[in-house]
Amino acid sequence: QVQLVESGGGLVQPGGSLKLSCAASGFVSDLDDYNIGWFRQAPGKAREGVSCITRRVGLILYKESVRGRFTFSKDNAKMTVYLQMNNLKPEDTGVYYCAMSSHVYSQCTLNGAYHFWGQGTQVTVSS
């Protein structure tokens, strides 16, 4: 099994920053073999894709509203992926999830079609 655990969420003022982490464990030896995505869900809203990376080629996609503010990265040795979030806005509030898929052969997507999911971490942006 593959298990994902998110951390790093919290309460921050508009314009502030947070860095989320997603630690992978279980039957996984190389993060480069996975499409990986960050998603979020605001209260009363559907889950939406924030950013993702494509296996092997390393192409990174961002939701338009976060481009230039958020940065996706990963540390293969630590089996951990990160989402650095700067200049946070109230509309960034929500539960943030990481997700991974193996045995895929196309570019990553922001539509939520991933095999493994974490439990999420709460991000609240408020004054």
Secondary structure, DSSP 8 states (H G I E B T S, - for coil): -EEEEEE--EEE-TT--EEEEEEEEES-S-GGGSEEEEEEE-TTS--EEEEEE-TTT--EEE-GGGBTTEEEEEETTTTEEEEEE-S--GGG-EEEEEEEE-S--S---SS---SEE---EEEEE--
